[in-house]
Each structure stands twice: as structure tokens, then as C-alpha cells.
């Protein structure tokens, strides 16, 4: 699974990254997490950061951040 | 009812004696805390529900190709209800420009968003009454409308970084459809998120009101920035510009300054300067704006806020 956390680097964005890493660990799935700070790259998906992209699909954008349970759900949408 | 809870807590539970300074202060503190948190939760929840209808993508669509003036008014108002993290100021700015939102209109949005928000208005309402809250919100919108309008009239597009106008993501971001139940869920999460981040500041603000009330001696601040000094407003604004705090963070300072006897207009102008302009925001915006435009932006905002401060002092 290929996960991208989009955000130019603010506290909210780092929190999002932490959440995602925690979710991956708890779910026990194989995934790469990439942090994307490049504006052009971000704007391919959205203009609201922090955002979460899973396998090329935008799953979350903006505030408020999803909680851990929600992140787990977002990561698993494709499997279902 | 809240009064009774406060009385019960102070006099029955803690068995403090009636009429003592500590008991009075605590009674006031408990009552105010309950009142403001109740107000905050209800209003943030309501605003969040409204917010769920105005994601940035939709706001962009509403504002694109709007004429100036009407566009500025819309932008200032949408700035209040569109949720956005200050970290997304840059993608938002580029997205707006790309969608054909005029530069001045984009600025109206960027100005009103941090300055006029539900937290600021509720706190002012809870601590100083509805009049002050309404005046703050009203003039905040005016500052955003006119600030943006002036920037638009000056035709400063040349001072926007070139790549912004060349930028074509070509994306029409889809707006996710939400059921009403999902909106309520979003509002609940948003309310918890905001209250979690600001509760401490509010307790401090109320604490200042409750415990320092009446204890604060005449201070040198009053001599230099009190109502008698015609330069109090510009001084307060110039001090406030480089400082940064969100609406909740600045409230304790606002309360303390009021207690020290500064006039309302001076304090509100200070609050506007702190929330609307900040160094971190400038650094973020530097990615899309040239230094000249940043300077003009800061200049216009400073002058407008100073004018508003004098206006407040004249009418309050």
C-alpha cells in the first residue's frame, strides 16, 4: 500500500503522519508512508491540507483531523 | 441554573464562607467557566455544521469570476465559515487564483478567516457582552472587505510570484457529498478538536477576570497606553502586529489589558492586529507573494486596524 501525507509542514500535518504510522502498525499492514510538502504535488489532489492519499486516491482533506479509528477505516476502504 | 451550580460548588461543596473575597472570586470563576464553555460548545457545533456545507473547494467555486466589491463581501463572509488550517494558505491561494478569483477578493478571504471566527466572537460575547462581540465581528468583516478591495484596486498582480499564474493543476476537485448525519459527526469532532485546543487559554482568561479582578493596581501601562493618550491605538497595534496567537490565545491578554484600564477600542484593535497579521503567516505567504506585496498587505492592514481602533474608542 502506498500512503501519502500531504502538507507543507505544520503541527497538524505531523500529527496526521503520526496517526497514519500508528494505524499501519496496529493494523499490521505493509505500507510505505511518504510525506509530501511540494505544493505542485499536493495540488494534484487537493487544496486543503493536511490530506491523506491512499494508493493515489484522496481519502481525507483538511481539518479537523480524523481520529485513529477513522484513519484505520480510511486505510482499509480498498480491501472491503 | 448555572449560577446555582456555581453557588453549590463554592459554598456547599467546598464550604467556603459567604462574602469572603476568595469565595466570591471562585463563585464568579465557576459560573463564568460553565457559561463560556457551554456557549462555546453550542456555537462551535452550530458553526461546524454550517461549515460542512462550505469546504474550500466550494468557496473557490462561489468566488471564481465574482466581480470586485461583491466578491470582496462574499469572500469576507465565506472566510468566517470555510474551515481551513493556516498551513493550507498556500495551496488555497494558488487554487483561488487558478480558478479566476481576483487577487483582492482572495485577500479579503485570507484576512477575515483568522480574524473573525466563532471562537473570537463567542469569547468576546461571554466576557464582554454581545455588543462588543457584534462590533468586533462587524468591523472585522469591514477590515477584510476594504483591505482586499484596496489591494485589488492597486493592481498588484505583478508582485505575486510568477509561477502562481502559470500554475495549472487543471483539477476540479470533487466535493464529497455528506449525509446530514455525517455533518453532525463532523461537527462533533470539530467541536471536540477546537475545545481541546483552547480550553486552557479560556480558563486563564476567566481566571484573570475572576481572581485578579480588583487586585490590579494602577500601572505604568495605563499611563502610556491609557485613554488619555492619543497614540495608544497605534502603539497597541504596532505591538500586536508581529505577535501571533489564535483568537483563544489572545483572549487572556485582552482581558488583562482591559483590567489594567486600557480602553476597549485600543484592546480590540490590539486583538485584531494579533490575529490578522503574524510573522509565521507572512513567512508562509512569502512562497506565493513577493516581499513588496507582503509589505503593502501589512501596511494596509496596520492602517485599517488603527482606524478601526480610533472608531471603537470614539463610539464605545
Interface residues (C-beta under 8 A of the other chain):
Chain A: X7 X8 X9 X10 X12 X13 X39 X40 X42 X43 X44 X45 X46 X47 X48 X49 X50 X62 X63 X64 X65 X66 X67
Chain B: X55 X56 X57 X60 X83 X84 X85 X86 X87 X88 X90 X91 X92 X94 X95 X167 X169 X171 X173 X186 X189 X190 X193 X194 X284 X287
